[in-house]
Amino acid sequence: MDTLTPGKRSEVMSRIRGKNTRCELVVRRFLFAEGFRFRIHDKRFPGHPDIVLPKYHTIIMVNGCFWHGHNDCRLFREPKTNVGFWSGKILRNTLRDAKIQAELESLGWRVIVVWECELRTKNLRALTLNGLVNEIWSVPDLPANPEG
């Protein structure tokens, strides 16, 4: 049973963002500080990706563990109320994510997924973001350091 009134639940759910989440902002600020320039939520691509790095032909999707069904993650738990609705919604989200990723890859883009749980603690965040930079630079036919 839900512990909140329907009005309070509606208020709580209305505050959940779909764009410009805290995790997205962390990744974007880090990439910008590292000298990367990018587009956000570009409508020219399927799924309006979170971050598009045209120079590196790379797209970064920043996913919340609950909303995108991150398996074997401590931040993802099946809801105990309204199970049918939530399990269906999360399943549809994961199927949509896979379809969008396949479409982007078929267009020749490399897709990197960053999960919310990888940005939670300071040490893990630094490891993830530095790994992200290394993965972006590992594009074939680009110099190891594009500024150099």
N, CA, C and O of each residue as an XYZ file, in Angstrom:
592
protein
N       0.827     -1.184      0.000
C       0.000      0.000      0.000
C       0.872      1.249      0.000
O       1.911      1.289      0.660
N       0.461      2.234     -0.719
C       1.213      3.484     -0.815
C       1.063      4.270      0.479
O      -0.040      4.397      1.012
N       2.171      4.795      0.982
C       2.141      5.543      2.241
C       1.802      7.012      2.035
O       1.577      7.735      3.005
N       1.762      7.465      0.774
C       1.461      8.863      0.486
C       0.043      8.995     -0.061
O      -0.504      8.065     -0.653
N      -0.525     10.156      0.150
C      -1.845     10.421     -0.426
C      -1.688     10.581     -1.937
O      -0.590     10.887     -2.402
N      -2.748     10.384     -2.710
C      -2.626     10.550     -4.168
C      -2.113     11.929     -4.573
O      -1.350     12.043     -5.533
N      -2.517     12.969     -3.861
C      -2.037     14.319     -4.171
C      -0.544     14.467     -3.922
O       0.171     15.049     -4.738
N      -0.072     13.939     -2.792
C       1.350     14.019     -2.456
C       2.171     13.168     -3.418
O       3.250     13.583     -3.840
N       1.673     11.976     -3.772
C       2.373     11.110     -4.726
C       2.502     11.824     -6.076
O       3.555     11.768     -6.711
N       1.441     12.489     -6.510
C       1.464     13.228     -7.769
C       2.504     14.344     -7.715
O       3.226     14.572     -8.685
N       2.580     15.030     -6.591
C       3.561     16.103     -6.426
C       4.984     15.553     -6.490
O       5.845     16.132     -7.152
N       5.233     14.436     -5.804
C       6.556     13.819     -5.797
C       6.943     13.386     -7.208
O       8.060     13.655     -7.650
N       6.039     12.724     -7.915
C       6.336     12.219     -9.254
C       6.534     13.361    -10.255
O       7.302     13.217    -11.206
N       5.854     14.487    -10.054
C       5.982     15.606    -10.990
C       7.356     16.261    -10.921
O       7.751     16.975    -11.843
N       8.077     16.026     -9.846
C       9.396     16.630     -9.678
C      10.524     15.789    -10.288
O      11.682     16.207    -10.278
N      10.191     14.616    -10.812
C      11.207     13.763    -11.417
C      11.494     14.277    -12.819
O      10.586     14.453    -13.632
N      12.767     14.514    -13.086
C      13.172     15.108    -14.357
C      13.436     14.035    -15.406
O      13.837     12.916    -15.086
N      13.207     14.394    -16.644
C      13.555     13.528    -17.757
C      14.819     14.015    -18.442
O      15.538     13.230    -19.060
N      15.089     15.307    -18.332
C      16.278     15.915    -18.924
C      17.000     16.705    -17.839
O      16.424     17.073    -16.815
N      18.269     16.950    -18.099
C      19.089     17.766    -17.192
C      19.069     17.231    -15.767
O      18.954     17.994    -14.808
N      19.180     15.910    -15.637
C      19.226     15.304    -14.314
C      20.572     15.618    -13.671
O      21.491     16.087    -14.342
N      20.684     15.363    -12.394
C      21.924     15.635    -11.677
C      23.073     14.827    -12.290
O      24.185     15.333    -12.442
N      22.793     13.569    -12.639
C      23.833     12.725    -13.236
C      24.290     13.278    -14.584
O      25.486     13.304    -14.872
N      23.344     13.718    -15.406
C      23.694     14.320    -16.697
C      24.581     15.542    -16.489
O      25.580     15.718    -17.187
N      24.218     16.371    -15.541
C      24.981     17.597    -15.285
C      26.396     17.280    -14.830
O      27.340     17.969    -15.216
N      26.554     16.246    -14.013
C      27.889     15.837    -13.558
C      28.748     15.451    -14.762
O      29.892     15.890    -14.880
N      28.196     14.636    -15.646
C      28.945     14.192    -16.826
C      29.246     15.376    -17.739
O      30.375     15.522    -18.206
N      28.259     16.214    -17.996
C      28.455     17.356    -18.892
C      29.499     18.330    -18.354
O      30.353     18.800    -19.106
N      29.437     18.632    -17.076
C      30.417     19.563    -16.491
C      31.829     19.005    -16.601
O      32.774     19.732    -16.910
N      31.963     17.701    -16.343
C      33.275     17.082    -16.417
C      33.804     17.128    -17.850
O      34.951     17.514    -18.078
N      32.976     16.737    -18.808
C      33.414     16.727    -20.203
C      33.796     18.137    -20.672
O      34.805     18.314    -21.354
N      32.993     19.130    -20.307
C      33.292     20.505    -20.700
C      34.619     20.963    -20.095
O      35.427     21.603    -20.768
N      34.835     20.632    -18.821
C      36.087     21.009    -18.157
C      37.286     20.330    -18.807
O      38.392     20.870    -18.781
N      37.079     19.153    -19.387
C      38.155     18.420    -20.069
C      38.368     18.914    -21.501
O      39.259     18.427    -22.197
N      37.557     19.877    -21.946
C      37.746     20.473    -23.257
C      36.849     19.914    -24.352
O      36.975     20.304    -25.513
N      35.947     19.009    -23.999
C      35.041     18.459    -24.998
C      33.899     19.436    -25.252
O      33.413     20.092    -24.330
N      33.481     19.524    -26.493
C      32.324     20.328    -26.843
C      31.281     19.391    -27.413
O      31.605     18.465    -28.156
N      30.041     19.629    -27.068
C      28.995     18.664    -27.385
C      27.652     19.339    -27.550
O      27.486     20.521    -27.250
N      26.707     18.573    -28.028
C      25.316     19.006    -28.120
C      24.524     18.186    -27.121
O      24.877     17.045    -26.822
N      23.441     18.777    -26.599
C      22.603     18.022    -25.660
C      21.200     17.865    -26.230
O      20.659     18.773    -26.861
N      20.629     16.697    -25.991
C      19.251     16.378    -26.372
C      18.964     16.743    -27.828
O      17.952     17.370    -28.141
N      19.866     16.343    -28.697
C      19.777     16.698    -30.120
C      18.606     15.976    -30.775
O      18.576     14.746    -30.831
N      17.651     16.741    -31.264
C      16.423     16.189    -31.834
C      16.632     15.538    -33.202
O      15.721     14.896    -33.724
N      17.804     15.695    -33.778
C      18.076     15.084    -35.081
C      18.348     13.589    -34.967
O      18.381     12.891    -35.980
N      18.541     13.091    -33.763
C      18.882     11.688    -33.550
C      17.736     10.946    -32.873
O      16.968     11.543    -32.119
N      17.618      9.643    -33.140
C      16.590      8.852    -32.465
C      16.790      8.913    -30.947
O      17.909      8.762    -30.456
N      15.717      9.131    -30.223
C      15.778      9.147    -28.764
C      16.298     10.428    -28.145
O      16.365     10.522    -26.920
N      16.671     11.421    -28.944
C      17.186     12.692    -28.433
C      18.262     12.434    -27.383
O      18.039     12.701    -26.203
N      19.427     11.918    -27.787
C      20.457     11.502    -26.833
C      20.872     12.615    -25.869
O      20.815     13.802    -26.189
N      21.292     12.182    -24.674
C      21.683     13.125    -23.630
C      22.862     13.992    -24.068
O      22.828     15.214    -23.918
N      23.912     13.352    -24.613
C      25.117     14.081    -25.008
C      25.587     13.545    -26.363
O      25.732     12.337    -26.546
N      25.819     14.450    -27.301
C      26.325     14.073    -28.625
C      27.658     14.777    -28.828
O      27.739     16.003    -28.745
N      28.701     14.000    -29.094
C      30.029     14.528    -29.376
C      30.304     14.320    -30.861
O      30.862     13.291    -31.241
N      29.922     15.284    -31.713
C      30.063     15.097    -33.163
C      31.504     14.848    -33.611
O      31.744     14.027    -34.496
N      32.457     15.548    -33.009
C      33.864     15.418    -33.402
C      34.365     13.987    -33.229
O      35.226     13.532    -33.982
N      33.828     13.283    -32.242
C      34.265     11.926    -31.927
C      33.270     10.872    -32.399
O      33.464      9.678    -32.170
N      32.211     11.318    -33.053
C      31.152     10.433    -33.546
C      30.673      9.497    -32.424
O      30.520      8.291    -32.614
N      30.446     10.099    -31.256
C      30.089      9.352    -30.048
C      28.865      9.970    -29.399
O      28.700     11.190    -29.371
N      28.015      9.102    -28.880
C      26.823      9.536    -28.147
C      26.887      8.933    -26.757
O      27.202      7.754    -26.590
N      26.582      9.758    -25.757
C      26.584      9.294    -24.371
C      25.159      9.365    -23.840
O      24.512     10.411    -23.884
N      24.688      8.232    -23.340
C      23.379      8.153    -22.699
C      23.624      8.022    -21.198
O      24.336      7.117    -20.763
N      23.046      8.911    -20.412
C      23.174      8.861    -18.960
C      21.847      8.323    -18.422
O      20.820      8.998    -18.484
N      21.886      7.104    -17.896
C      20.665      6.417    -17.492
C      20.528      6.319    -15.982
O      21.495      6.033    -15.277
N      19.328      6.558    -15.497
C      18.995      6.321    -14.108
C      18.753      4.834    -13.909
O      18.077      4.199    -14.718
N      19.298      4.278    -12.844
C      19.236      2.830    -12.625
C      17.800      2.336    -12.476
O      17.466      1.277    -13.008
N      16.949      3.064    -11.773
C      15.563      2.613    -11.594
C      14.792      2.697    -12.904
O      14.177      1.717    -13.323
N      14.817      3.840    -13.545
C      13.974      4.083    -14.708
C      14.360      3.247    -15.914
O      13.525      2.959    -16.772
N      15.638      2.855    -15.979
C      16.104      2.097    -17.139
C      16.408      0.646    -16.798
O      17.000     -0.067    -17.608
N      16.008      0.195    -15.602
C      16.104     -1.212    -15.238
C      17.517     -1.760    -15.223
O      17.786     -2.773    -15.869
N      18.425     -1.120    -14.506
C      19.810     -1.568    -14.426
C      19.879     -2.837    -13.577
O      19.757     -2.789    -12.353
N      20.076     -3.965    -14.246
C      20.113     -5.260    -13.550
C      21.308     -5.360    -12.617
O      22.364     -4.787    -12.886
N      21.141     -6.085    -11.528
C      22.200     -6.323    -10.542
C      22.768     -5.030     -9.972
O      23.965     -4.944     -9.698
N      21.921     -4.034     -9.795
C      22.337     -2.746     -9.248
C      21.574     -2.515     -7.948
O      20.379     -2.797     -7.859
N      22.262     -2.012     -6.963
C      21.594     -1.784     -5.674
C      20.576     -0.641     -5.741
O      19.707     -0.544     -4.874
N      20.669      0.214     -6.743
C      19.720      1.320     -6.868
C      18.437      0.913     -7.582
O      17.461      1.662     -7.581
N      18.435     -0.274     -8.193
C      17.230     -0.739     -8.885
C      16.546     -1.804     -8.049
O      17.114     -2.864     -7.784
N      15.328     -1.514     -7.640
C      14.487     -2.471     -6.914
C      13.112     -2.446     -7.541
O      12.570     -1.384     -7.847
N      12.558     -3.628     -7.728
C      11.190     -3.697     -8.232
C      10.267     -3.042     -7.198
O      10.371     -3.336     -6.007
N       9.378     -2.172     -7.636
C       8.436     -1.563     -6.697
C       7.521     -2.619     -6.091
O       7.202     -3.621     -6.731
N       7.112     -2.390     -4.879
C       6.242     -3.335     -4.182
C       4.765     -2.990     -4.358
O       3.898     -3.810     -4.054
N       4.472     -1.785     -4.845
C       3.088     -1.403     -5.092
C       2.898     -1.183     -6.586
O       3.821     -0.765     -7.285
N       1.715     -1.465     -7.058
C       1.367     -1.285     -8.464
C       2.397     -1.967     -9.376
O       2.871     -1.394    -10.357
N       2.721     -3.217     -9.009
C       3.804     -3.961     -9.649
C       3.586     -4.103    -11.155
O       4.532     -3.960    -11.929
N       2.368     -4.378    -11.572
C       2.087     -4.553    -12.996
C       2.436     -3.322    -13.807
O       3.052     -3.420    -14.868
N       2.041     -2.164    -13.304
C       2.330     -0.913    -14.005
C       3.827     -0.669    -14.106
O       4.347     -0.396    -15.187
N       4.529     -0.769    -12.955
C       5.946     -0.417    -12.928
C       6.802     -1.409    -13.690
O       7.725     -1.005    -14.397
N       6.519     -2.695    -13.564
C       7.340     -3.667    -14.289
C       7.139     -3.493    -15.797
O       8.091     -3.615    -16.568
N       5.898     -3.208    -16.219
C       5.643     -2.955    -17.635
C       6.357     -1.708    -18.125
O       6.939     -1.703    -19.210
N       6.311     -0.648    -17.324
C       6.947      0.614    -17.705
C       8.457      0.448    -17.840
O       9.053      0.906    -18.815
N       9.068     -0.205    -16.864
C      10.522     -0.389    -16.889
C      10.922     -1.295    -18.048
O      11.945     -1.060    -18.691
N      10.129     -2.326    -18.321
C      10.398     -3.202    -19.461
C      10.323     -2.421    -20.771
O      11.185     -2.578    -21.636
N       9.300     -1.584    -20.921
C       9.179     -0.763    -22.130
C      10.372      0.184    -22.263
O      10.875      0.397    -23.366
N      10.824      0.750    -21.146
C      11.991      1.642    -21.177
C      13.234      0.901    -21.660
O      13.972      1.417    -22.500
N      13.475     -0.305    -21.137
C      14.669     -1.053    -21.536
C      14.592     -1.464    -23.005
O      15.600     -1.428    -23.711
N      13.403     -1.855    -23.470
C      13.245     -2.209    -24.880
C      13.462     -0.993    -25.773
O      14.105     -1.096    -26.818
N      12.926      0.162    -25.365
C      13.114      1.397    -26.130
C      14.594      1.778    -26.168
O      15.104      2.182    -27.213
N      15.286      1.650    -25.031
C      16.719      1.968    -24.981
C      17.508      1.100    -25.955
O      18.377      1.596    -26.673
N      17.203     -0.201    -25.980
C      17.915     -1.123    -26.875
C      17.641     -0.773    -28.337
O      18.548     -0.816    -29.168
N      16.406     -0.431    -28.646
C      16.036     -0.069    -30.021
C      16.763      1.203    -30.453
O      17.305      1.267    -31.556
N      16.774      2.213    -29.585
C      17.429      3.482    -29.902
C      18.933      3.277    -30.072
O      19.539      3.829    -30.990
N      19.530      2.486    -29.188
C      20.969      2.235    -29.285
C      21.294      1.523    -30.607
O      22.278      1.857    -31.268
N      20.475      0.554    -30.984
C      20.693     -0.154    -32.254
C      20.554      0.806    -33.442
O      21.336      0.735    -34.391
N      19.572      1.691    -33.391
C      19.384      2.666    -34.473
C      20.593      3.596    -34.594
O      21.081      3.857    -35.694
N      21.067      4.090    -33.453
C      22.213      4.997    -33.472
C      23.460      4.296    -33.999
O      24.220      4.866    -34.781
N      23.664      3.054    -33.564
C      24.826      2.297    -34.035
C      24.715      1.994    -35.524
O      25.724      1.978    -36.230
N      23.496      1.754    -36.006
C      23.324      1.495    -37.441
C      23.601      2.756    -38.262
O      23.938      2.670    -39.443
N      23.457      3.922    -37.638
C      23.792      5.183    -38.305
C      25.293      5.489    -38.228
O      25.754      6.505    -38.748
N      26.048      4.597    -37.572
C      27.496      4.765    -37.499
C      27.998      5.462    -36.252
O      29.173      5.820    -36.180
N      27.136      5.664    -35.268
C      27.541      6.332    -34.030
C      27.928      5.301    -32.982
O      27.347      4.219    -32.901
N      28.916      5.661    -32.189
C      29.283      4.820    -31.059
C      28.478      5.306    -29.852
O      28.428      6.505    -29.577
N      27.854      4.378    -29.139
C      27.005      4.733    -28.005
C      27.659      4.239    -26.716
O      28.012      3.066    -26.590
N      27.814      5.153    -25.768
C      28.344      4.827    -24.450
C      27.236      5.085    -23.441
O      26.612      6.146    -23.454
N      26.991      4.110    -22.562
C      25.965      4.263    -21.535
C      26.650      4.450    -20.187
O      27.494      3.645    -19.793
N      26.283      5.515    -19.485
C      26.783      5.784    -18.144
C      25.595      5.615    -17.203
O      24.543      6.220    -17.411
N      25.763      4.794    -16.167
C      24.677      4.528    -15.225
C      24.803      5.416    -13.997
O      25.901      5.795    -13.588
N      23.667      5.733    -13.428
C      23.583      6.570    -12.220
C      24.463      6.027    -11.100
O      25.129      6.800    -10.411
N      24.476      4.701    -10.908
C      25.244      4.109     -9.806
C      26.750      4.302     -9.986
O      27.498      4.246     -9.010
N      27.201      4.528    -11.218
C      28.619      4.751    -11.483
C      29.058      6.167    -11.112
O      30.248      6.483    -11.139
N      28.095      7.009    -10.768
C      28.400      8.403    -10.442
C      28.083      8.740     -8.992
O      28.183      9.900     -8.594
N      27.704      7.750     -8.201
C      27.220      8.012     -6.847
C      28.320      8.443     -5.877
O      28.198      9.481     -5.226
N      29.382      7.662     -5.778
C      30.438      7.993     -4.814
C      31.571      8.728     -5.524
O      31.755      8.593     -6.733
N      32.312      9.493     -4.765
C      33.364     10.333     -5.328
C      34.425      9.510     -6.063
O      34.817      9.859     -7.177
N      34.889      8.421     -5.448
C      35.938      7.603     -6.060
C      35.450      6.922     -7.332
O      36.143      6.918     -8.349
N      34.251      6.347     -7.266
C      33.696      5.670     -8.431
C      33.392      6.662     -9.548
O      33.571      6.350    -10.725
N      32.931      7.858     -9.179
C      32.646      8.899    -10.163
C      33.916      9.281    -10.922
O      33.906      9.375    -12.150
N      35.011      9.501    -10.189
C      36.276      9.873    -10.831
C      36.747      8.754    -11.758
O      37.199      9.022    -12.871
N      36.646      7.520    -11.315
C      37.049      6.382    -12.127
C      36.194      6.286    -13.394
O      36.716      6.067    -14.487
N      34.882      6.452    -13.239
C      33.960      6.367    -14.379
C      34.209      7.484    -15.377
O      34.291      7.235    -16.580
N      34.330      8.701    -14.896
C      34.500      9.840    -15.804
C      35.844      9.807    -16.523
O      35.921     10.143    -17.705
N      36.900      9.405    -15.824
C      38.192      9.272    -16.493
C      38.164      8.143    -17.514
O      38.758      8.256    -18.586
N      37.478      7.058    -17.182
C      37.312      5.964    -18.138
C      36.508      6.402    -19.346
O      36.773      5.970    -20.468
N      35.523      7.261    -19.115
C      34.702      7.789    -20.201
C      35.555      8.597    -21.178
O      35.419      8.456    -22.393
N      36.424      9.433    -20.647
C      37.317     10.233    -21.500
C      38.218      9.308    -22.312
O      38.410      9.526    -23.508
N      38.768      8.284    -21.677
C      39.632      7.341    -22.401
C      38.857      6.618    -23.494
O      39.384      6.378    -24.580
N      37.617      6.274    -23.211
C      36.794      5.589    -24.208
C      36.461      6.517    -25.383
O      36.436      6.084    -26.535
N      36.209      7.777    -25.087
C      35.930      8.740    -26.162
C      37.162      8.894    -27.047
O      37.037      8.918    -28.272
N      38.338      8.999    -26.457
C      39.568      9.187    -27.221
C      39.986      7.935    -27.981
O      40.830      8.010    -28.874
N      39.411      6.793    -27.641
C      39.827      5.546    -28.281
C      39.171      5.329    -29.639
O      39.231      4.228    -30.187
N      38.548      6.364    -30.184
C      37.931      6.271    -31.501
C      39.029      6.049    -32.532
O      40.035      6.758    -32.514
N      38.861      5.072    -33.440
C      39.875      4.865    -34.473
C      40.023      6.109    -35.360
O      39.074      6.871    -35.540
N      41.200      6.296    -35.895
C      41.508      7.388    -36.827
C      41.516      8.768    -36.176
O      41.442      9.778    -36.876
N      41.604      8.826    -34.856
C      41.753     10.116    -34.170
C      43.061     10.094    -33.396
O      43.473      9.034    -32.926
N      43.724     11.233    -33.252
C      44.942     11.256    -32.446
C      44.603     10.954    -30.978
O      43.475     11.172    -30.535
N      45.587     10.452    -30.240
C      45.366     10.096    -28.842
C      44.916     11.306    -28.039
O      44.069     11.175    -27.155
N      45.463     12.479    -28.328
C      45.053     13.692    -27.653
C      44.636     14.689    -28.730
O      45.495     15.262    -29.400
N      43.330     14.904    -28.908
C      42.858     15.750    -29.997
C      43.320     17.201    -29.904
O      43.339     17.894    -30.922
N      43.692     17.685    -28.717
C      44.154     19.058    -28.590
C      45.603     19.196    -29.033
O      46.065     20.299    -29.324
N      46.330     18.061    -29.086
C      47.752     18.117    -29.363
C      48.127     17.983    -30.746
O      49.314     18.019    -31.070
